[in-house]
């Protein structure tokens, strides 16, 4: 009887060792995948938002600034398309850059 129990115990231990080996291989593969993923995600810059910039007023401010930026680029586009002179193009750019903060304050 004890020989039979010893044989069954040896089979159970061998099966447990096989399962443990399989789990160790899976864990090693998961660790390799995670390390590759960490390397790849560290190469890509993520865009992080500042905390506390949500709300009605923040959305209104973002909308105003977005509209001002679109207006700035439209003015530049119209100037560059309609005027072949580089002096006028640069002058409009400089005046627009200096006028943008004033328009931003007036729009607030």
C-alpha positions in Angstrom: 0.0 0.0 0.0 2.8 2.5 0.9 4.5 1.8 -2.5 1.2 2.8 -4.3 0.9 6.0 -2.2 4.6 6.9 -2.9 4.0 6.3 -6.6 0.9 8.5 -6.6 2.7 11.2 -4.6 5.6 11.1 -7.1 3.1 11.5 -10.0 1.4 14.5 -8.2 4.8 16.1 -7.5 5.9 15.6 -11.1 2.6 17.1 -12.4 2.9 20.0 -10.0 6.5 20.6 -11.1 5.4 20.5 -14.8 2.6 23.1 -14.0 5.0 25.3 -12.1 7.5 25.2 -15.0 4.7 26.2 -17.4 3.7 29.1 -15.1 7.3 30.2 -14.8 7.7 30.2 -18.6 4.4 32.2 -18.9 5.6 34.7 -16.3 9.0 35.1 -18.0 7.3 35.7 -21.4 4.9 38.3 -19.8 7.9 40.0 -18.2 9.7 40.2 -21.5 6.5 41.6 -23.2 6.1 44.2 -20.4 9.8 45.2 -20.7 9.4 45.7 -24.5 6.2 47.6 -23.9 7.9 49.8 -21.3 10.8 50.5 -23.7 8.5 51.4 -26.6 6.2 53.6 -24.5 9.2 55.4 -23.0 10.2 56.4 -26.5 6.8 57.9 -27.3 6.1 61.1 -25.6 2.7 61.2 -24.0 0.6 64.3 -23.7 -0.3 65.0 -20.2 -3.0 67.4 -19.1 -2.6 69.6 -16.1 -4.9 68.6 -13.4 -7.8 71.0 -12.6 -8.2 72.4 -16.1 -11.7 71.1 -16.5 -14.9 73.1 -16.2 -17.1 75.6 -18.0 -14.8 78.5 -17.7 -11.7 76.6 -18.9 -13.7 75.3 -21.9 -14.8 78.8 -22.7 -11.2 80.0 -22.5 -9.9 77.2 -24.7 -12.6 78.0 -27.2 -11.7 81.7 -27.3 -8.0 80.9 -27.6 -8.7 78.4 -30.4 -10.8 80.9 -32.3 -8.1 83.5 -31.9 -5.5 81.1 -33.2 -7.7 80.2 -36.2 -8.2 83.9 -36.9 -4.4 84.5 -36.7 -3.7 81.7 -39.2 -6.5 82.8 -41.5 -5.0 86.4 -41.6 -1.6 84.9 -42.3 -3.0 82.6 -45.0 -4.9 85.4 -46.8 -1.8 87.7 -46.6 0.5 85.0 -48.0 -1.9 84.0 -50.8 -2.9 87.5 -51.9 0.5 89.3 -51.5 3.6 88.3 -53.5 5.9 90.8 -51.6 7.9 89.3 -48.8 8.2 92.6 -47.0 4.5 92.9 -46.6 4.2 89.3 -45.6 6.8 89.7 -42.8 5.3 93.0 -41.7 1.8 91.4 -41.4 3.4 88.6 -39.4 5.2 90.9 -37.0 2.1 93.1 -36.6 0.0 90.1 -36.0 2.3 88.6 -33.4 2.4 91.9 -31.5 -1.4 92.4 -31.8 -2.3 88.9 -30.7 -1.9 89.5 -27.0 -3.8 92.7 -27.2 -6.7 91.0 -29.0 -6.5 88.1 -26.5 -7.0 90.5 -23.6 -9.7 92.4 -25.4 -11.6 89.2 -26.2 -11.6 88.1 -22.5 
